[in-house]
Amino acid sequence: MGNTKEMDDYLAFYNSDEQKTIREQQYIETLPLAIEYIRKYPNRCDVTVLQRHFRISYVPASRILDAMEKDGMIGKWEGSKGRKVFIK
């Protein structure tokens, strides 16, 4: 199966306060940039585009779009159609 100790060590590292702080900081710094990017390119409101443009992983990119959706800046995910952008 795999080395359980290695997995436990990795999870302890990943869930450490230091790593959580790094992930939160990455999100906080990227959100305003993502908003400006989506204003400029409304047809590119997609997790993959944010990942490539800002060189971030899937989770931060997804959280950014989820936060923007919650705040009414973009619409819900509609599969391959992409999200509607409400901010100008």
Buried (B, 14 or more C-beta within 10 A) or exposed (E): EEEEEEEEEEEEEEEEEEEEEEBEEBBEEBBEEBBEBBEEEBEBBBBEBBBEBBEBEEEBBBBBBEBBBEEEBBBEBEEEEBBEBEBE
